[in-house]
Amino acid sequence: MAESLADQVMRQINQAADLYYRLLTVVAPAGAGKTSALREVQERTGAQLININLELSLQMLDLTERQRALQLPRILGEIVEGVDGEAVLLDNIEILFDLSLRQDPLRLLQGLSRNKTIIVAWNGTTVGGQLTYAAPEHPEYKRYPIRDFLVAGPEATART
């Protein structure tokens, strides 16, 4: 029987503690159960689940486009650091990929994961040692080599 997504995350949380970047990406396409898995992990660990789109949007409402791009890393850091505990669950991170914000989402998340274990729902795939976000023809498309962070997801289950 295949390991559930929540079980994969639970197993890898302890592994993340030994990494320089304590980042665990839960990778699957939209609608594949990432949010449900994060909610189950929340119930099992007591870690806080944060809707990044909502929190950042609320805090950046009164800022200009330029101010948003400049202040997003600080605001995101304050959101994450404001959470008690060693781990935080991040969902709905699409805003980080907004081209007008001129950010590198993986680099932002890795920076945050130096002080806390970050478990993040990532809409994308893992193929050939690469983590992707969106389809290649999409303007927000990103591709990263999988290194210095952990990956959980249906494709990761198939590899184990």
LOVO-296779 format. One record per residue: residue number from 1; residue in one letter; chain; x, y negated, z negated of N, C-alpha, C in turn. Coordinates in pm, 1 decimal. Atoms other than C-alpha are relative to their C-alpha. Layout:
BEGIN
+-----+-----+-------+----------+----------+----------+----------+----------+----------+----------+----------+----------+
!   n ! res ! chain !      n_X !      n_Y !      n_Z !     ca_X !     ca_Y !     ca_Z !      c_X !      c_Y !      c_Z !
+-----+-----+-------+----------+----------+----------+----------+----------+----------+----------+----------+----------+
! NUM !   A !     A !        X !        Y !        Z !        X !        Y !        Z !        X !        Y !        Z !
...
+-----+-----+-------+----------+----------+----------+----------+----------+----------+----------+----------+----------+
END
This chain:
BEGIN
+-----+-----+-------+----------+----------+----------+----------+----------+----------+----------+----------+----------+
!   n ! res ! chain !      n_X !      n_Y !      n_Z !     ca_X !     ca_Y !     ca_Z !      c_X !      c_Y !      c_Z !
+-----+-----+-------+----------+----------+----------+----------+----------+----------+----------+----------+----------+
!   1 !   M !     A !     84.6 !    119.4 !      0.0 !      0.0 !      0.0 !      0.0 !     88.1 !   -124.3 !      0.0 !
!   2 !   A !     A !    -77.8 !    123.4 !    -11.5 !    129.6 !   -345.0 !     92.7 !    -13.0 !    -84.3 !   -127.1 !
!   3 !   E !     A !     -3.3 !     87.0 !    117.0 !    228.2 !   -581.1 !   -186.6 !    -80.1 !   -126.5 !     30.3 !
!   4 !   S !     A !     79.6 !    121.0 !    -21.0 !    -17.6 !   -870.5 !   -229.3 !     90.8 !   -121.7 !      0.6 !
!   5 !   L !     A !    -75.4 !    124.5 !     -6.3 !     99.9 !  -1223.2 !   -163.2 !     30.2 !    -52.9 !   -140.1 !
!   6 !   A !     A !    -20.7 !     45.7 !    138.2 !     52.9 !  -1316.7 !   -529.7 !    105.4 !     85.8 !    -69.7 !
!   7 !   D !     A !    -99.9 !    -88.8 !     60.7 !    256.1 !  -1011.5 !   -637.6 !    139.9 !    -30.2 !     53.3 !
!   8 !   Q !     A !   -129.4 !     39.3 !    -58.1 !    534.6 !  -1109.9 !   -395.6 !     54.2 !   -123.7 !    -69.0 !
!   9 !   V !     A !    -41.4 !    125.0 !     63.8 !    543.4 !  -1458.2 !   -546.6 !     45.5 !     26.8 !   -143.0 !
!  10 !   M !     A !    -35.9 !    -30.2 !    139.4 !    547.1 !  -1325.3 !   -902.7 !    136.3 !     68.7 !     -7.0 !
!  11 !   R !     A !   -126.6 !    -72.7 !     -1.9 !    834.6 !  -1091.5 !   -818.2 !    116.4 !    -94.4 !     31.2 !
!  12 !   Q !     A !   -108.9 !     86.0 !    -44.6 !   1037.7 !  -1367.3 !   -653.0 !     23.6 !   -122.2 !    -88.9 !
!  13 !   I !     A !    -19.6 !    115.1 !     89.3 !    987.0 !  -1637.2 !   -918.3 !    126.8 !     18.8 !    -83.7 !
!  14 !   N !     A !   -119.5 !    -25.0 !     80.5 !   1254.2 !  -1474.6 !  -1135.7 !    126.7 !     -5.2 !     85.2 !
!  15 !   Q !     A !   -115.2 !      7.4 !    -89.9 !   1489.2 !  -1441.4 !   -837.3 !     36.1 !   -145.2 !     29.6 !
!  16 !   A !     A !    -23.6 !    141.2 !    -31.2 !   1448.5 !  -1813.2 !   -765.1 !     80.7 !    -68.5 !   -109.8 !
!  17 !   A !     A !    -71.2 !     61.4 !    111.8 !   1586.0 !  -1898.5 !  -1110.0 !    150.9 !     10.6 !     14.7 !
!  18 !   D !     A !   -143.5 !    -20.0 !    -18.8 !   1928.8 !  -1773.4 !   -996.9 !     56.7 !    -76.0 !    119.4 !
!  19 !   L !     A !    -44.6 !     70.7 !   -120.5 !   1945.4 !  -1991.4 !   -684.6 !     32.0 !   -146.0 !    -29.3 !
!  20 !   Y !     A !    -29.5 !    142.5 !     10.1 !   2092.6 !  -2337.7 !   -640.9 !   -127.3 !    -80.7 !     24.0 !
!  21 !   Y !     A !    132.2 !     57.9 !    -24.9 !   1763.1 !  -2442.4 !   -483.2 !   -102.3 !    102.1 !    -46.8 !
!  22 !   R !     A !    102.3 !    -91.0 !     53.2 !   1482.9 !  -2283.8 !   -684.2 !   -130.2 !    -22.8 !     77.3 !
!  23 !   L !     A !    111.3 !     23.8 !    -90.6 !   1247.1 !  -2300.5 !   -387.4 !    -49.3 !    131.9 !     56.3 !
!  24 !   L !     A !     65.4 !   -118.4 !    -55.4 !   1002.8 !  -2028.8 !   -287.2 !   -109.7 !    -47.9 !     93.5 !
!  25 !   T !     A !    102.3 !     37.7 !    -97.3 !    804.7 !  -2086.9 !     31.9 !    -93.0 !    118.8 !     21.4 !
!  26 !   V !     A !    102.3 !   -100.7 !    -26.6 !    480.7 !  -1892.4 !     72.5 !    -48.8 !    -29.2 !    141.5 !
!  27 !   V !     A !     14.7 !     30.9 !   -141.6 !    466.1 !  -1875.2 !    450.4 !   -105.4 !     87.6 !     65.6 !
!  28 !   A !     A !    104.3 !    -68.7 !    -77.7 !    159.2 !  -1785.3 !    655.6 !    -78.1 !   -106.9 !     76.4 !
!  29 !   P !     A !     83.6 !     96.0 !    -71.9 !    -71.4 !  -1947.2 !    909.9 !   -116.8 !    -47.4 !    -86.8 !
!  30 !   A !     A !    117.3 !     52.0 !     71.0 !   -367.2 !  -2156.0 !    792.0 !   -106.4 !    108.8 !     -8.5 !
!  31 !   G !     A !    107.5 !    -96.5 !     19.6 !   -645.2 !  -1940.9 !    648.9 !     45.0 !    139.8 !    -36.3 !
!  32 !   A !     A !    -52.3 !   -133.6 !     27.3 !   -418.5 !  -1648.7 !    557.4 !      1.1 !     36.4 !   -148.0 !
!  33 !   G !     A !     10.9 !    -32.8 !    141.3 !   -475.4 !  -1668.5 !    180.5 !    107.9 !    -57.6 !    -90.4 !
!  34 !   K !     A !   -105.9 !     60.0 !     82.3 !   -187.4 !  -1885.3 !     56.3 !    -56.8 !    -68.1 !   -124.1 !
!  35 !   T !     A !     60.3 !     71.5 !    113.6 !   -410.4 !  -2101.1 !   -164.6 !    -53.6 !     99.0 !   -102.8 !
!  36 !   S !     A !     49.7 !   -103.0 !     92.9 !   -579.7 !  -1794.7 !   -315.7 !    114.6 !     64.3 !    -76.9 !
!  37 !   A !     A !   -116.0 !    -59.0 !     66.3 !   -239.9 !  -1643.9 !   -389.2 !     57.8 !    -96.2 !   -103.5 !
!  38 !   L !     A !    -52.2 !     97.6 !     95.6 !   -121.4 !  -1966.6 !   -553.7 !    -92.3 !    -12.5 !   -120.8 !
!  39 !   R !     A !     93.2 !      5.4 !    114.3 !   -436.5 !  -1977.5 !   -766.8 !     17.4 !    121.0 !    -90.7 !
!  40 !   E !     A !    -22.8 !   -119.7 !     81.2 !   -373.5 !  -1621.5 !   -880.6 !    129.9 !    -12.6 !    -79.1 !
!  41 !   V !     A !   -127.4 !     22.5 !     69.6 !    -12.5 !  -1710.2 !   -965.8 !    -20.1 !   -101.6 !   -112.0 !
!  42 !   Q !     A !     30.5 !    100.3 !    103.1 !   -143.6 !  -2013.4 !  -1155.0 !    -64.6 !     66.0 !   -121.3 !
!  43 !   E !     A !     66.7 !    -70.1 !    109.7 !   -371.6 !  -1789.0 !  -1362.5 !     96.8 !     88.0 !    -77.8 !
!  44 !   R !     A !    -92.7 !    -93.1 !     64.3 !    -89.4 !  -1544.7 !  -1434.5 !    114.9 !    -69.7 !    -72.6 !
!  45 !   T !     A !   -116.8 !     66.5 !     57.5 !    180.6 !  -1801.0 !  -1518.5 !    -33.2 !   -125.9 !    -79.7 !
!  46 !   G !     A !     34.0 !    126.9 !     63.1 !     -1.8 !  -2113.8 !  -1634.8 !     63.6 !   -119.3 !     69.9 !
!  47 !   A !     A !    -62.0 !    109.8 !    -75.9 !    195.0 !  -2320.5 !  -1379.8 !   -109.0 !    -87.5 !     60.9 !
!  48 !   Q !     A !     97.3 !     93.4 !    -56.0 !     18.0 !  -2628.8 !  -1249.2 !      1.2 !      6.4 !    152.6 !
!  49 !   L !     A !     17.6 !      1.0 !   -145.0 !   -117.1 !  -2627.3 !   -892.0 !    -34.8 !   -142.0 !     43.2 !
!  50 !   I !     A !     18.9 !    138.6 !    -43.2 !    -91.5 !  -2963.9 !   -714.4 !    -32.7 !     -4.2 !    148.3 !
!  51 !   N !     A !     35.9 !     27.5 !   -138.4 !   -265.6 !  -3070.2 !   -393.2 !     80.5 !   -122.9 !     42.5 !
!  52 !   I !     A !    -91.1 !    108.8 !    -36.5 !     14.7 !  -3280.3 !   -242.9 !    -67.2 !   -102.5 !     91.0 !
!  53 !   N !     A !     69.4 !     96.1 !    -86.5 !   -200.5 !  -3434.6 !     32.0 !    -82.8 !    -98.5 !    -82.0 !
!  54 !   L !     A !     86.5 !     84.1 !     82.5 !   -444.7 !  -3566.8 !   -227.3 !     81.8 !    -92.7 !    -89.4 !
!  55 !   E !     A !    -77.8 !     80.5 !     95.1 !   -190.0 !  -3685.8 !   -484.1 !     80.4 !   -109.5 !     69.2 !
!  56 !   L !     A !    -78.0 !    101.9 !    -70.6 !     37.8 !  -3862.9 !   -235.8 !    -90.3 !   -104.3 !     64.5 !
!  57 !   S !     A !     92.5 !     95.0 !    -63.8 !   -254.9 !  -4018.4 !    -48.5 !    -51.9 !   -100.9 !   -100.9 !
!  58 !   L !     A !     50.5 !     90.3 !    103.5 !   -395.5 !  -4163.6 !   -370.8 !    106.0 !   -101.5 !    -42.4 !
!  59 !   Q !     A !   -105.1 !     88.7 !     49.1 !    -61.9 !  -4308.2 !   -476.4 !     58.3 !    -91.3 !    107.6 !
!  60 !   M !     A !    -56.8 !     82.6 !   -106.9 !     30.1 !  -4449.8 !   -135.3 !   -104.1 !    -85.4 !     72.0 !
!  61 !   L !     A !    107.8 !     74.2 !    -65.5 !   -304.8 !  -4611.3 !    -47.0 !     32.5 !   -146.7 !     25.0 !
!  62 !   D !     A !    -23.2 !    143.6 !     -9.8 !   -192.4 !  -4967.3 !   -110.0 !    135.5 !    -36.6 !     58.9 !
!  63 !   L !     A !   -132.0 !     26.3 !    -55.0 !    148.8 !  -4934.2 !     53.4 !     -5.4 !    -16.2 !    151.4 !
!  64 !   T !     A !    -12.2 !     11.6 !   -144.9 !    247.5 !  -5039.8 !    404.0 !     63.3 !    127.6 !     53.7 !
!  65 !   E !     A !    -59.6 !   -119.1 !    -60.9 !    369.6 !  -4774.7 !    649.3 !    148.8 !      9.2 !    -36.1 !
!  66 !   R !     A !   -142.7 !      1.3 !     34.1 !    730.5 !  -4877.2 !    584.2 !     21.0 !     35.4 !   -146.9 !
!  67 !   Q !     A !    -11.9 !    -29.9 !    142.7 !    682.9 !  -4869.1 !    206.5 !    -29.8 !    147.2 !    -28.1 !
!  68 !   R !     A !     32.3 !   -142.0 !     18.2 !    523.9 !  -4525.2 !    232.5 !    121.0 !     86.9 !     31.9 !
!  69 !   A !     A !   -116.1 !    -78.7 !    -41.8 !    825.1 !  -4388.2 !    419.1 !    113.4 !    -11.6 !   -102.2 !
!  70 !   L !     A !   -109.0 !     22.2 !     95.0 !   1067.6 !  -4541.3 !    169.9 !    -28.9 !     56.8 !   -138.8 !
!  71 !   Q !     A !     32.9 !    -37.2 !    137.3 !    880.7 !  -4453.9 !   -148.8 !    -50.7 !    142.6 !    -16.8 !
!  72 !   L !     A !     53.0 !   -136.6 !     10.7 !    745.4 !  -4108.4 !    -67.6 !     90.5 !     92.1 !    -82.4 !
!  73 !   P !     A !    -82.5 !    -91.0 !     81.2 !   1050.1 !  -3920.7 !   -208.8 !     -9.9 !    -30.1 !   -150.3 !
!  74 !   R !     A !      9.9 !     36.7 !    141.4 !   1030.9 !  -4113.4 !   -537.7 !   -135.5 !     40.4 !    -57.6 !
!  75 !   I !     A !    135.4 !    -31.9 !     47.2 !    652.7 !  -4070.5 !   -568.6 !    -17.2 !    151.5 !    -14.1 !
!  76 !   L !     A !     10.0 !   -146.1 !      5.6 !    671.4 !  -3699.0 !   -489.3 !     80.0 !     53.6 !   -119.0 !
!  77 !   G !     A !    -81.2 !    -40.3 !    114.9 !    950.5 !  -3661.1 !   -745.0 !    -69.9 !    -26.0 !   -131.6 !
!  78 !   E !     A !     72.9 !     32.3 !    123.2 !    741.2 !  -3833.0 !  -1011.4 !   -116.8 !     95.4 !    -22.3 !
!  79 !   I !     A !    111.8 !    -94.2 !     10.5 !    444.9 !  -3607.9 !   -935.8 !     49.8 !    133.4 !    -54.7 !
!  80 !   V !     A !    -52.7 !   -130.9 !     39.0 !    654.7 !  -3292.1 !   -970.9 !     60.7 !     -5.5 !   -140.1 !
!  81 !   E !     A !    -64.1 !     10.6 !    131.5 !    856.2 !  -3411.1 !  -1271.9 !   -102.6 !    -22.5 !   -111.3 !
!  82 !   G !     A !    104.3 !     22.9 !     99.1 !    532.6 !  -3508.4 !  -1447.6 !    -70.0 !    126.7 !    -45.8 !
!  83 !   V !     A !     61.0 !   -128.8 !     33.4 !    435.1 !  -3141.4 !  -1465.3 !     82.2 !     68.0 !   -108.2 !
!  84 !   D !     A !    -67.8 !    -76.6 !    104.6 !    517.7 !  -2951.9 !  -1783.6 !     30.9 !    139.8 !     51.5 !
!  85 !   G !     A !    -34.1 !   -136.9 !    -36.0 !    688.8 !  -2618.0 !  -1745.3 !    114.2 !      7.0 !     98.3 !
!  86 !   E !     A !   -115.0 !    -26.4 !    -86.6 !    964.5 !  -2462.6 !  -1540.5 !    -37.6 !     16.2 !    146.5 !
!  87 !   A !     A !     42.8 !    -24.8 !   -138.0 !    755.8 !  -2398.4 !  -1227.9 !   -120.8 !    -86.3 !     33.2 !
!  88 !   V !     A !    114.5 !     74.9 !    -48.3 !    509.8 !  -2594.7 !  -1018.5 !    -40.1 !     57.7 !    135.8 !
!  89 !   L !     A !     56.2 !    -52.7 !   -124.5 !    283.4 !  -2476.5 !   -736.1 !    -48.3 !   -117.3 !     85.3 !
!  90 !   L !     A !     38.9 !    108.6 !    -89.6 !    241.8 !  -2709.4 !   -436.5 !    -79.8 !     55.5 !    116.7 !
!  91 !   D !     A !     86.4 !    -41.9 !   -110.1 !    -40.1 !  -2672.3 !   -186.2 !    -33.4 !   -122.8 !     83.4 !
!  92 !   N !     A !     42.4 !    107.4 !    -91.2 !   -159.7 !  -2878.6 !    110.3 !    110.4 !   -104.6 !     15.4 !
!  93 !   I !     A !   -116.0 !     88.1 !    -15.0 !    177.5 !  -3030.6 !    201.4 !      7.0 !    -66.7 !    137.2 !
!  94 !   E !     A !     -2.9 !     49.0 !   -138.1 !     82.9 !  -3137.6 !    554.7 !     44.1 !   -145.6 !     10.6 !
!  95 !   I !     A !    -36.0 !    141.7 !     -3.4 !    129.5 !  -3507.1 !    470.5 !    151.6 !    -19.1 !      9.4 !
!  96 !   L !     A !   -145.8 !     11.9 !     -5.4 !    503.8 !  -3446.1 !    431.4 !     53.0 !      5.8 !    142.7 !
!  97 !   F !     A !    -41.4 !    -14.3 !   -139.6 !    520.6 !  -3368.5 !    804.9 !    -47.8 !   -115.9 !     88.3 !
!  98 !   D !     A !     50.2 !    114.5 !    -75.8 !    346.0 !  -3691.7 !    912.0 !    118.6 !    -75.4 !     59.6 !
!  99 !   L !     A !   -113.1 !     61.6 !    -68.4 !    579.9 !  -3842.4 !   1172.0 !     25.2 !   -143.4 !    -44.9 !
! 100 !   S !     A !    -16.9 !    139.4 !     41.0 !    516.6 !  -4198.4 !   1050.5 !     76.1 !    -12.7 !   -131.9 !
! 101 !   L !     A !    -69.7 !      3.6 !    128.3 !    667.4 !  -4106.9 !    711.8 !    150.2 !     29.1 !     13.0 !
! 102 !   R !     A !   -141.9 !    -22.4 !    -29.8 !   1000.2 !  -4005.2 !    871.7 !     73.2 !     76.1 !   -111.0 !
! 103 !   Q !     A !    -58.9 !    -81.8 !    107.2 !   1079.9 !  -3732.1 !    617.4 !     44.2 !    135.0 !     54.8 !
! 104 !   D !     A !    -37.7 !   -138.6 !    -24.9 !   1251.3 !  -3395.7 !    625.9 !    -62.1 !     81.9 !   -114.1 !
! 105 !   P !     A !     72.9 !    -67.1 !    107.8 !    999.1 !  -3186.6 !    427.3 !     80.3 !    105.6 !    -75.3 !
! 106 !   L !     A !    -75.5 !   -104.0 !     70.1 !   1230.1 !  -2894.4 !    352.8 !    106.5 !    -62.2 !    -89.6 !
! 107 !   R !     A !   -102.2 !     66.3 !     81.1 !   1507.5 !  -3123.5 !    230.4 !    -62.4 !    -63.5 !   -125.6 !
! 108 !   L !     A !     69.8 !     56.8 !    116.6 !   1258.9 !  -3306.7 !      3.6 !    -29.9 !    107.5 !   -103.8 !
! 109 !   L !     A !     36.9 !   -108.3 !     91.0 !   1137.4 !  -2979.7 !   -144.7 !    123.0 !     63.3 !    -64.4 !
! 110 !   Q !     A !   -122.1 !    -55.0 !     57.5 !   1489.3 !  -2847.3 !   -190.2 !     54.9 !    -92.0 !   -108.4 !
! 111 !   G !     A !    -46.5 !     94.2 !    101.1 !   1588.1 !  -3163.2 !   -375.2 !    -79.7 !     10.5 !   -129.6 !
! 112 !   L !     A !     85.9 !    -14.9 !    118.4 !   1292.5 !  -3124.6 !   -610.3 !     26.5 !    130.7 !    -73.2 !
! 113 !   S !     A !    -16.5 !   -132.9 !     58.7 !   1377.2 !  -2759.6 !   -668.7 !    131.0 !     15.5 !    -76.6 !
! 114 !   R !     A !   -121.0 !     -5.9 !     83.3 !   1706.8 !  -2840.6 !   -839.3 !    -36.9 !      0.0 !   -148.2 !
! 115 !   N !     A !     37.4 !     14.7 !    140.2 !   1521.9 !  -2920.2 !  -1163.3 !   -117.4 !     87.2 !    -42.5 !
! 116 !   K !     A !    116.9 !    -85.6 !     26.8 !   1211.8 !  -2698.3 !  -1138.2 !    -10.5 !    103.7 !    109.5 !
! 117 !   T !     A !     31.3 !    -97.5 !   -103.9 !   1109.2 !  -2384.9 !   -958.4 !   -121.6 !    -51.3 !     75.6 !
! 118 !   I !     A !    107.3 !     50.3 !    -86.1 !    894.7 !  -2501.9 !   -667.2 !    -51.1 !    116.7 !     83.2 !
! 119 !   I !     A !     65.9 !   -101.3 !    -82.3 !    648.2 !  -2256.8 !   -511.5 !    -95.2 !    -76.4 !     90.0 !
! 120 !   V !     A !     73.6 !     85.4 !    -92.5 !    501.4 !  -2413.6 !   -198.5 !    -66.9 !     81.6 !    109.6 !
! 121 !   A !     A !     73.0 !    -60.5 !   -112.4 !    233.9 !  -2302.8 !     49.5 !     45.3 !    -69.8 !    127.6 !
! 122 !   W !     A !    -58.4 !     53.9 !   -123.8 !    386.6 !  -2349.1 !    396.8 !    -76.6 !     59.0 !    118.0 !
! 123 !   N !     A !     72.2 !    -44.7 !   -119.4 !    169.9 !  -2330.6 !    710.0 !     99.0 !     22.6 !    112.7 !
! 124 !   G !     A !    -95.3 !    -28.5 !   -105.9 !    390.9 !  -2155.1 !    957.7 !     29.3 !    147.7 !      8.2 !
! 125 !   T !     A !    -41.7 !   -138.4 !    -18.8 !    580.3 !  -1840.4 !   1038.8 !    148.7 !     12.7 !    -30.8 !
! 126 !   T !     A !   -142.5 !    -31.9 !      8.2 !    914.6 !  -1671.8 !    986.0 !     29.0 !     97.9 !    112.3 !
! 127 !   V !     A !    -36.5 !    -84.6 !   -112.9 !   1069.6 !  -1528.8 !   1299.7 !    151.0 !    -10.8 !     21.1 !
! 128 !   G !     A !   -142.8 !     -1.1 !    -30.2 !   1428.3 !  -1424.6 !   1357.7 !     84.5 !    -83.1 !    -94.7 !
! 129 !   G !     A !    -78.5 !     75.0 !     97.1 !   1559.1 !  -1576.6 !   1037.0 !    -27.6 !   -149.9 !      0.7 !
! 130 !   Q !     A !     37.3 !    141.1 !     -9.0 !   1384.2 !  -1907.2 !   1109.8 !   -137.1 !    -22.1 !    -64.5 !
! 131 !   L !     A !    126.5 !     44.6 !     57.5 !   1109.9 !  -2083.0 !    913.8 !    -54.4 !   -108.3 !     91.9 !
! 132 !   T !     A !     58.4 !    101.5 !    -87.8 !    872.9 !  -2278.0 !   1137.6 !   -122.9 !    -62.4 !    -65.2 !
! 133 !   Y !     A !    122.5 !     69.8 !     37.3 !    600.2 !  -2532.2 !   1077.3 !    -62.2 !    -47.8 !    130.1 !
! 134 !   A !     A !     75.5 !     37.2 !   -120.3 !    337.3 !  -2583.0 !   1350.9 !     52.4 !     76.3 !    122.2 !
! 135 !   A !     A !    -38.2 !    -64.1 !   -125.7 !    362.4 !  -2465.2 !   1710.3 !    102.2 !    -87.9 !     72.3 !
! 136 !   P !     A !   -105.9 !     78.6 !    -65.5 !    657.2 !  -2572.2 !   1928.9 !    -49.3 !   -122.5 !     77.4 !
! 137 !   E !     A !     50.0 !    114.6 !    -77.7 !    439.5 !  -2803.0 !   2139.7 !    -63.9 !   -109.0 !    -86.8 !
! 138 !   H !     A !     61.3 !     97.1 !     91.1 !    299.6 !  -2982.4 !   1831.9 !    103.4 !   -105.1 !    -39.0 !
! 139 !   P !     A !    -97.6 !    105.0 !     33.7 !    459.7 !  -3321.6 !   1749.3 !     64.5 !     16.1 !   -138.0 !
! 140 !   E !     A !    -55.1 !    -18.3 !    134.6 !    513.5 !  -3218.6 !   1384.1 !     79.8 !    130.1 !    -14.5 !
! 141 !   Y !     A !    -71.4 !   -127.6 !      1.6 !    689.1 !  -2893.5 !   1478.7 !    137.0 !    -15.1 !    -65.4 !
! 142 !   K !     A !   -131.0 !     -6.3 !     65.8 !    987.9 !  -2809.7 !   1258.5 !     45.6 !    145.0 !     -1.7 !
! 143 !   R !     A !    -58.4 !   -133.3 !      9.6 !   1223.2 !  -2512.8 !   1254.3 !    126.5 !    -10.8 !    -84.8 !
! 144 !   Y !     A !   -113.5 !     -0.1 !     91.7 !   1474.2 !  -2433.0 !    980.9 !     56.4 !    140.7 !    -11.8 !
! 145 !   P !     A !    -55.4 !   -132.6 !     32.1 !   1717.7 !  -2147.7 !    921.7 !    -40.2 !     37.1 !   -142.7 !
! 146 !   I !     A !     36.4 !    -44.7 !    133.8 !   1611.1 !  -1938.8 !    623.8 !    128.9 !     28.3 !    -75.5 !
! 147 !   R !     A !   -114.4 !    -16.8 !     88.8 !   1891.0 !  -1988.3 !    373.7 !    -15.7 !    -96.8 !   -116.3 !
! 148 !   D !     A !      5.1 !     80.0 !    122.5 !   1917.9 !  -2124.1 !     22.0 !   -140.6 !    -16.2 !    -55.9 !
! 149 !   F !     A !    133.2 !     -3.0 !     58.4 !   1548.9 !  -2056.4 !    -50.0 !    -62.6 !    134.8 !     29.5 !
! 150 !   L !     A !     67.7 !   -128.6 !    -15.2 !   1314.1 !  -1760.4 !    -79.9 !   -127.0 !    -16.1 !     82.9 !
! 151 !   V !     A !    120.6 !     -0.1 !    -82.8 !   1024.4 !  -1665.9 !    146.7 !    -88.6 !    116.5 !    -42.5 !
! 152 !   A !     A !    101.7 !   -102.5 !     22.2 !    706.1 !  -1476.6 !     62.2 !   -106.6 !    -19.3 !    106.6 !
! 153 !   G !     A !    107.3 !     11.2 !    -99.5 !    432.1 !  -1401.4 !    311.4 !    -27.4 !    132.4 !     65.1 !
! 154 !   P !     A !     34.6 !   -126.8 !    -65.6 !    264.8 !  -1136.4 !    523.7 !    114.7 !     57.0 !     83.4 !
! 155 !   E !     A !   -113.2 !    -46.9 !    -80.2 !    568.3 !  -1118.6 !    754.7 !    111.8 !     50.9 !    -89.1 !
! 156 !   A !     A !   -102.0 !    -44.8 !     95.6 !    799.3 !  -1086.7 !    453.1 !    -37.5 !    136.7 !    -55.4 !
! 157 !   T !     A !     46.9 !   -129.5 !     48.6 !    584.1 !   -796.2 !    328.9 !     33.6 !    107.8 !    101.7 !
! 158 !   A !     A !    -25.4 !    -98.6 !   -104.2 !    623.5 !   -620.5 !    663.6 !    147.8 !     37.4 !      5.6 !
! 159 !   R !     A !   -143.4 !    -25.5 !     -5.1 !   1005.2 !   -647.5 !    633.3 !     48.7 !     79.3 !   -120.0 !
! 160 !   T !     A !    -49.3 !    -69.0 !    119.3 !   1027.9 !   -493.2 !    286.3 !    -41.5 !    143.5 !     -3.6 !
+-----+-----+-------+----------+----------+----------+----------+----------+----------+----------+----------+----------+
END
